[in-house]
Amino acid sequence: MELEEMKNLWEGMSQRLNNQKTLTDELVIEMTQLKYNSKTNFFKNKEFFGLAVAYTMIGIVIYSFESLDTWYLKTFGIVMIIILGILPLFSIDWVKRLRKIELTKSSYKEVLEQFYKTQKRIKQIESIGLIISPFLFVSSSVFFSKIIGNEDLFKLNMSWALITSIVLIFIGTIYFIIISNKKKRKQLKSIEQLLKELKH
């Protein structure tokens, strides 16, 4: 076999190997995109369920608004509508940002930048949620005591049993939010690990 033939043969083999590597890399990225979409579905389903619950609550508040017969009860009703109307939209926004990341159309660096930007946004929304949750809790407690029991919470004789119940429910609510945020972070860590594996 002449040197020229060997050279051509070698170049052909190299080209086929390069093509095969490109094909394998594309396949890995596509498989990773499928896994990524599957993991982000966890957030999509959870946040859209939360949105449905929040807007159902808004409907209940609006429907029952005439029953709120004092200015401060109406104020608590309005506070509930505002919080329940706005907060879930922030959550839906970051879910959309997370699901918009396309591994097949962006470089590894761009994918990680988009992911970390979204992760930062999620942490900001979590902080806002923790700050706002006491206001939502107080508003909903006042609202439901009026709607369900036809009692103005501020005019009730506050027994220790009632105060203890309210405090325990409040602590339980905060605990639920913290646990929910921890699960969210764990899932995000899993997604981050998946994306980092693309570098290898």
C-alpha positions in Angstrom: 0.0 0.0 0.0 1.4 3.3 -1.0 1.9 6.2 1.4 -0.7 8.3 -0.3 -3.3 5.5 0.0 -2.5 5.0 3.6 -2.8 8.8 4.2 -6.3 8.8 2.5 -7.4 5.8 4.4 -6.3 7.3 7.7 -8.0 10.6 6.9 -11.2 8.7 6.0 -11.1 6.8 9.3 -10.5 10.0 11.3 -13.4 11.7 9.6 -15.7 8.7 10.4 -14.5 8.8 14.0 -15.2 12.5 14.2 -18.6 12.1 12.7 -19.4 9.3 15.1 -18.2 11.4 18.1 -20.4 14.3 16.9 -23.4 12.0 16.6 -22.7 10.5 20.1 -22.4 14.0 21.6 -25.6 15.1 20.0 -27.4 11.9 21.3 -26.0 12.5 24.8 -27.3 16.2 24.7 -30.7 15.1 23.5 -31.0 12.4 26.2 -29.9 14.9 28.8 -32.6 17.4 27.5 -35.2 14.7 28.0 -34.0 14.0 31.6 -33.9 17.8 32.2 -37.5 18.2 31.0 -38.6 15.4 33.1 -37.0 16.9 36.2 -38.4 20.4 35.6 -41.9 18.8 35.2 -41.8 18.4 39.0 -41.8 22.2 39.3 -44.3 22.8 36.5 -46.9 20.5 38.0 -46.4 21.8 41.6 -46.5 25.5 40.7 -49.5 25.2 38.4 -51.3 23.3 41.1 -50.4 26.1 43.5 -51.7 28.7 41.0 -55.0 26.8 40.7 -55.4 26.7 44.5 -54.5 30.4 44.9 -57.0 31.6 42.2 -59.7 29.4 43.7 -59.1 31.1 47.0 -59.3 34.5 45.3 -62.7 33.4 43.8 -63.9 32.5 47.4 -62.7 35.8 48.8 -64.5 37.8 46.0 -67.6 35.7 46.3 -67.7 36.3 50.1 -66.6 39.9 50.1 -70.0 41.3 51.0 -69.9 39.2 54.2 -66.8 41.2 55.4 -68.8 43.9 57.1 -66.0 46.1 58.6 -63.3 48.2 57.0 -60.5 46.1 58.5 -62.1 42.8 57.4 -62.4 44.2 53.8 -58.7 45.3 54.1 -57.7 41.7 55.0 -59.7 40.4 52.1 -58.0 42.8 49.7 -54.6 41.8 51.1 -55.4 38.1 50.4 -56.5 38.9 46.9 -53.3 40.9 46.2 -50.9 38.3 47.7 -52.7 35.3 46.1 -52.9 37.1 42.8 -49.3 38.1 42.5 -47.1 35.6 44.3 -48.0 32.5 42.2 -47.2 34.5 39.0 -43.6 35.0 40.2 -43.4 31.2 40.7 -44.8 30.5 37.2 -42.3 33.0 35.8 -39.2 31.1 37.1 -40.7 27.8 36.1 -41.0 29.1 32.5 -37.4 30.4 32.7 -36.2 27.0 33.8 -38.1 25.2 31.1 -36.9 27.6 28.4 -33.3 26.4 28.8 -32.5 24.4 25.7 -29.4 22.3 25.8 -29.3 21.6 22.1 -29.4 25.3 21.1 -27.0 26.8 23.7 -23.4 26.3 24.6 -22.5 24.6 27.9 -21.5 28.0 29.4 -24.7 29.6 28.3 -26.8 26.8 29.7 -25.1 27.1 33.2 -25.4 30.9 33.1 -29.2 30.7 32.4 -29.6 28.0 35.1 -27.7 29.9 37.8 -29.6 33.1 36.9 -32.9 31.3 37.3 -31.7 29.7 40.5 -30.9 33.1 41.9 -34.4 34.3 41.0 -35.9 31.3 42.7 -34.0 32.2 46.0 -35.3 35.8 45.8 -38.9 34.6 45.4 -38.5 32.1 48.3 -37.3 35.0 50.5 -40.3 37.2 49.4 -42.6 34.2 50.1 -41.3 33.8 53.6 -41.6 37.5 54.3 -45.2 37.7 53.0 -46.5 34.4 54.5 -47.2 35.9 58.0 -49.4 38.6 56.3 -51.2 35.9 54.3 -51.6 33.7 57.3 -53.2 36.5 59.5 -55.4 37.7 56.6 -56.7 34.2 55.9 -57.2 33.4 59.6 -59.3 36.6 60.0 -61.2 35.9 56.7 -62.1 32.3 57.4 -63.1 32.9 61.0 -65.6 35.4 59.6 -66.8 33.3 56.6 -66.9 29.9 58.3 -67.7 30.8 61.9 -69.3 34.2 61.4 -66.9 35.5 64.1 -64.7 38.6 64.0 -61.4 37.3 65.3 -60.6 40.7 66.8 -63.8 40.7 68.9 -63.4 37.2 70.2 -62.3 36.5 73.8 -58.9 35.1 73.1 -58.5 32.1 75.3 -55.1 30.5 75.7 -56.4 27.4 73.8 -57.3 29.6 70.8 -54.0 31.6 70.9 -52.0 28.3 71.2 -54.0 26.8 68.2 -53.3 29.9 66.1 -49.6 29.9 67.0 -49.2 26.2 66.3 -51.0 26.5 62.9 -48.7 29.4 62.1 -45.6 27.5 63.0 -46.9 24.5 61.0 -47.4 26.7 58.0 -43.8 28.2 58.2 -42.5 24.6 58.7 -44.4 23.4 55.6 -42.9 26.3 53.5 -39.4 25.6 54.7 -39.7 21.8 53.9 -41.2 22.7 50.5 -38.3 25.0 49.8 -35.8 22.3 50.8 -37.4 19.8 48.4 -37.2 22.5 45.7 -33.5 23.1 46.4 -32.8 19.3 46.4 -34.4 19.0 43.0 -32.5 22.0 41.7 -29.2 20.4 42.9 -30.1 17.3 41.0 -30.7 19.4 37.8 -27.4 21.2 38.3 -25.6 17.9 38.6 -27.2 16.7 35.4 -26.1 19.8 33.6 -22.5 19.6 34.9 -22.3 16.0 33.6 -22.5 17.5 30.1 -18.9 18.9 30.5 -17.4 15.3 30.7 
